[in-house]
Amino acid sequence: MKMYLKFLLALITVLISCNSGTHLINNKQYLANTEKTFTQRKVLAGKRDSALFSVFNQKLSREQSEALQFLYAYMPLSDLADYTGDFFLSNVDISLRARTETSWGKDIPEEVFLHYVLPCRINNENLDSFRIAYYNELLTVVKGKGIREAALEINHWCHEKVGYQLADIRTSAPMSTILSARGRCGEESTFTVAALRTVGIPARQVYTPRWAHSDDNHAWVEIWFNGEWYYMGACEPEPVLDRGWFTEPARRAMLVHTKSFGAYMGDENIINKNINYTNVNNLAKYAVTKKIFVKVFNKDDAPVSNALVEFQLYNYAEFYPLAVIPTDENGVCQFETGLGDLLIWAHKDDDFDFKKISVNETDTLKLKLNRELNGRSSIDLDLDVPIVRSPLPGPAQELIEQNSERINKENIIRQKYIDSWMKPADAKTLAITLHIDTARVISIIDRSMGNYKEISSFLSETPDSLLRFALSLLEILPDKDLRDVKRSTLSDHLRNSLLHNNIGAETGNKMFLEYILNPRIANELLVPWRHYFLTKLPSQLVIKASGDPAIIIQYLNEKIIIADDENYYNTPITPVGVNELKVSDSGSRAICFVAICRSLGIPSRLEPGRNVPQYFFNKKWNDVYFSDQKQPDQNKGYLKLQSTDTKPVPEYYIQFTIARFERGRYNTLEYDYNKKITSFTEELPLPPGHYMLVTGNRLNDSKILSNISFFDLSENEHKTVDVKTR
């Protein structure tokens, strides 16, 4: 402890000595708060002291030092665990250059620069060196332009690089998005914000978490200049700002919001404010809104403080919380939303109450936390969405035509890049050279898109004796992994998986392929963690775990501190990062457990539905609960889903979902999107408890006929639930 205090004092001395040049943070109170928070984060990230904080031993200017302190003070656990001080300093230097090398840099207010230019993190993406790689190119793109014109031009540049394609929930880094020339809206907007911030234009990703009128969501971009925020579609350039294909849908939204990095200093509409970030409600820019109030009482009619009030919107056959807002000391909270219908659900501990409201007809709602769980009740809910209004006028036809011409040219440029990827004939030649199946190689190379060099090099560098396993490894990966995984990562997972033959390392063995060889666990960034764990874990754990996997649970209980609130961007920490930082959120710890098991040849997974970590031992899947978690009854009940509806056949997240009651609310079980009820061929083994079935039928006018039905599942019970949509 004494040594640590000496180091901390030395660090503070270094920081104080970095006093050359002007301040980046001139607000003295804000600077003092940042320095205080930075010191706290220094303690939190103590296990990665050298990797993160040795950067301060360099000769830094005052601006560099304060910029790094700001980032460190407010960054989530994922950034503290998986990146280095040199990485953040390189990004800081680009931000500071853009301040001086662009015509608008000097006019950006301090608080806007700190929140919306300096941060590397935009949402839940994997971070990369995009700013460093593309700064000079982007500076050329905006040369001689004002900030408004520069923003529009940057969006054209982004469209030239990336087009839209639906993808899984892991948000790829900007350079990976460029590599595959496509991304979903969350990736397009992350990429576009990164490009704008690179040249010092304040930008943020905004999104509606769920549309009211359709089962979907969307993200786009806002930019700041002259004291106002303006919007545009990411990689979807329009001739003017404040226009996009989503302009009309956004007028029907129930929430549009953004996450502001750092201790927020702005005066916008706040949903909730945390020490390290703030959720900002942007909806009033897009739609007609109304503020509603909720008062929460206990069974004795006394106000309940710190109850959580969820403003839930029907979407994807579940009631999704647009916002979760705690009540104040008077039991009251407020939320500004659109003029549709919501289900308001309030809870504290296991006590709860709920009611469906029409916002247009509601000013204040009172909820009493005394509702009893009834395993046989069913409630029909008719839900309306905000009405359609007359469309807003668009830009002049001449501008539209000029813009369309540019878009067509950009499509051609992007397609030319796509056409440069490895052709099927070349993939076939590669396969023949390596004496492996040509059809499999052609398919793998096609799925890898712009990452074909890494994939083909991995195959070429793999010994002949391992090539059949290499093909199986590549085939089991999701498409997005093939688009950005590195050959070194693949090699680590291939070679170290085959060290374990306790269940038979065979390419036809499903248990080996899916639950040992497979490096994909959830939506974390793939990194080479197998050799790391084999060499970094205690030797006795490595030796004994295959005979008693519970040793791994004990190790994580003893070594890993859980701080769920500190990983507030919900980006999973890599398994290596969890073990290095020794601080984690619960979800990342679960991923780390699975990674350790697979590294040691123990089949492991996150169970479909509940995402509970499991290991296969003694011929069965065993649930894993850590010392800080409440363990449900290990005996299961068994749920069989069926439906007499045939037009259409109910599909998960389309017409129905199942949720389990935990701590005052029902949490949706995460089965595959679009999975037909006829595909649920086997009974679902689930912990005994209270469950809720949600069904919904969205009509042509977007009105929803929904039903929520409650049922109980007992230990060893075999229950059949008939799923019917209204």
Buried (B, 14 or more C-beta within 10 A) or exposed (E): EEEEEEBBEEBBEBBEEBEEEEBBBEBEEBBEBBBEBBBEBBEBBBBBBEBBBEBBEEEBBBBBBBBBBBBBBBBBBBBBBBBBBEBBBBBBBBBBBBBEEBBBBEEBEBBBBBBBBBBBBBBBBBBBBBBBBBBEEBBEBBEEBEBBEBBBBBBBBBBBBBBBBEBBEBBBBBBBBBBBBBBBBBBBBBBBBBBBBBBBBBBBBBBBBBBBBBBEBBBBBBBBBEEEBBBBBBBBBBBBBBBBEBBBBBBBBBBBBBBBBBBBBBEBBEBBEEBBBBBBBBBBBBBBBBEBEBBBBBEEEEBBBEBBBBBBBBBBBBBBBBBBBEBEEEBBBBBBBBBBBBBBBBBBEEBBBBBBBEBBEBEEBBBBBEBEEEEEEEEEBEBBBBBEEEEEEEBEEEEBEEBEEBBEEBEEEBEEBEEEBBBBEBBBBBBEEBEBBBEBBBBBBBBBBBBBEBBBBBBEEBEEEBBBBBBBBBBBBEBBBBBBBBBEBBBBBBBBBBEBEEBEBBBEBEEBBEBBBBBBBBBBBBBBBBBBBBEEBEEEBBEBBBEEBEBBBEBBEEBBEBEBEBBBBBBBBBBBBBBBBBBBBBBBBBBBBBBBBBBBBBBBBBBEBBBBBBBBBEEEBBBBEBEEEEEBEEEBBBBBBEBEBEEEBBBBBBBBBBBBBBEBBBBBBBBEEEBBBEBBEEBBBBBBBBBBBBBBBBEEEBBBBBBBBBBBBEEEEEBEBEBBBE
